[in-house]
Structures are given as C-alpha cells and as structure tokens.
Amino acid sequence: MNTQRILGHFRESAELKIQAASQLAHPIAQAVELMFGALSNGNRILACGNGGSAADCQHFAAQLVGRFERERLPLPAMTLTTDTSILTAVGNDYGFQEIFSKQVQAFGQFGDVLLAISTSGNSANVVAAIEAALERDMRVVALTGKGGGAIGKVLTDADVHICVPHDRAARIKEVHSLTLHCLCDGIDVALFGGDEHD
C-alpha cells in the first residue's frame, strides 16, 4: 500500500479532530455532567450500537466498570450488545429492530442514561432504544455523524447529541472513540477530582 495513502488517513483523521473540537467540546461537557449526575445518584449507564459501535459500547462500559486511567471504585455501566441469548431470542421473536428497546424496557430506570451510538444516526434499533428510554424518563447521550439522521429528530432538549461533522464512517468512528475517552476522563474527574493529567 502506498505510504502517501496511509499518511492521508492520518492527516484526515487528525484534521477532523482538530476542526471538530470546538464544535463538540460543549456537548461532550454536557454529556459528562449528565452521566456524572446519574452515577452520583446511584443510577447507571446503558449503552447500545451496532457493529463497531457495539464494540465501542463494550469498551466504554469496561472502562467504567474496570478503570480508565486511575484506580477507583467500579461504576455501574452495561451494554445491551453482549447477551447472545437475549439478542437472538428477541431478534427471532420480534425482529432485529427491538433487540435494544426490549432491554431498555427491562433494565432501564428513571434517572439512568442511555448511550446510543450510530455513525449514520439512522440505525432503526438504536432509534427504538432511544424512544423506549424516553418513555421511561431516562436521558440520552447520542453519538452520531452525517448530520445526525433520525436520531437527531427524536432526541429532546434534555438529551445530549454529539454529532461528528463528517460523512465518512471511519472518520466518525475515530472521533467517537476519542469522545468516549473524554467522557471517561470527565466522569473520573467529576467523581474523584483532578489528577496529574490536568
């Protein structure tokens, strides 16, 4: 593979992160505040997404239950993407669109936060999960791109929409990954104070 093409990937990714920083910093800070409020009140974060976004959900939950960059007590977070029996049973009996919403109805409580990830903003099962969360008076933090799609239309003013200003899925995913690290760091600082990285 041509090294110039590889350098192009790095350059485009770095340029997007720099360009998007000023636009995304405020909603990321709002998301930290929302998640901090839930966790400090004894609530939890539920996360859903498809494909690479499912992996991002699992990575995020692992950093809360385990640790991000410091030793601390575990924080309650769970993914809706990992129980194959639930996913296949609901998918088979009700349809793929309901694999997350059924779990939100089962596990979600008032005061919990749903982390909903979709690069296009149009994942039908993620939209359905958001609608189920809103019905339960949960708040939503949505990570999208490509203008936000259908997700941008169902969120309320009390929710947080972090929409990456790009149309290429790979670049959107890279900014989502950085955003999740910002959320983990922000939650740690809000709950436990600053550290040597400040």
N, C-alpha and C positions, 0 to 999 in steps of 0.2 A: 504494500500500500504506500502511496506517495506520502512522504512526510509532510508536505505542504497541506495535504488534505487533513491530516491529523492536527497540525497546528491550527488549521481553520476551525476545527471543532473546539479546541481550547479557547481560541480567540473569541468565537461567537458566544460561548458559554460565559466567559469572563466579562465580555462587554454587556451581555444581557443582565448579569447580576449587578453590575455597577449601575446600569441605566434604570433597573427596576428598584433599586434600593430605596430611593426617596419616595417612590410610589407605594411600596409595600411595607415600609417601616412602621407606619401608623397602624394599619390593620393588624400587623403582627403583634404590636404592643397591645392592641385591644384584645387580641386572642389570648395573649399571656394573662391579661387581667381577668378575662372570663374564666379561663382554666384554673387560675390561682384561686379565684373566688369559689369555684366548685370544689376543688380539692381541700381547701381550708375549711369548708363547711361539711366535710365528710362525704361528699359526692364523688363520682368517678367520671372518667372519660371513656366513651365507647368510640371505636374507630372502624370505618369501612371504606372499601375501594376495591377495584378490580385489577388483576394482573400486577404490574409493577407498583400500582397504588396500594394493592393489598400488602405487598412486601413492605412498603413504606409504613403502613399502619402497624405491622408487626414490629418493625424496627423502633418506631416511636413508643409503642407500649412497652417493649423490652427495656428501653432507656428510662421509663418512669418506674416500672416495677423493679428493675435492677438498679442501674445508675447511669447517669450521663457522664459527668466528669468529676464527680465527688462522691464520697461515701455519705449516705443518708438513709433515712428510713424509706422503705418501699412506698410508692404512690399507686393508688388504685386506677389502673387502666386496663382495658380489654379490647381485643379485636373481634370483629364479627366475621372474620375471614378464615378461621382456622379449624372449626369443628366440622369435619367432613360428613359426619352423620347428619347434623342439622342442615348443612348446605345441600346435601344430596336429597334428603327427605323433603325439605321444603321445595327445592327445585323441581323434584319429581311430582310432588303432590299439588303444588300451587303455581309453579313457574319460577324461572330464574329471577324475575323482577322482584320477588318477595323474599329472597334469601336474607337480606339485611333487615327489612322492615319488620318481619316476624320476630327477629331477635331484639330489635329496639322495643317492640311491644312487650316482649317477655322480660327484658333485663333493665330497660331504661326507666328512670325515676325522675320526678320533678327535681330540678337542680343539677342533674347530670348534663354533661356536654357531649355532643356527637361531633367527632372529627370526620368530615366527609371529604374524600379525595377523588377527583376526576379531572384528568387533564383537559378533556373536552368540555366538561360541565354538563354533559348530556347523558351520562350513564343512568339508565332508567332505574336500576335497582338502588343506586345511591340517592336519586331524587325521591324514590319511595321511602327510603330510610329517613331522609330529612323530613318528609311530610309526617311520618309516624312519630318522629321526635318532637316536632312542633305540636302535634296533637297531645303529647304528654307533657307539654310545657317545659321541654328541655331547650337548651340553647344550642346553636350550631356554629362550628367553625368550618368553613368550606375552603378547600384549596382547589383552584381550577386554573384554566388558561383559556386561550381562544375566545376571549370576551365573556366567559362565564356561562354561556349556554343556558339550558333550562334551570340549572341550579341557581343562577343569578336571579331568576324570576320568582323562585319560591321562598327565598330567604326573607326574613323580617328585619326590621330596623334594629332589633335586639341581637341579631346574629352578626357574625363577622365573615366577610368574604375577602379572601386573599387570592386575587386573580392575577396570574402572571401575564404580563403584556407581550405575549408571543404566540405564534401559531404552530410551532414545531414541537411535537410531543417530547422529544428527547430533551430539548432545552427547558421546557416547562418542568419536566421531572427533576432536572438538576436544581432548579430554583426551589421546587417543593422540598427536596432533601435538605437544602440549606435552611429553608424556613422551619422545618421540623427541628433542626438543631437549635435554631434561635428560640423556638418555643420551649424546648427542654431547658436551655440555659436560663431563659427568662423565668420559668417556673421555679427552678432551683434558687435563683437569686431572690425571687419574691418570697419564697417559703423559708429560706435559710440564710439570706444575706449574701453580700458580695464576697468575692474571693480574689485570688491572685491574677485572674484573667481580666479584672475590671480595668 
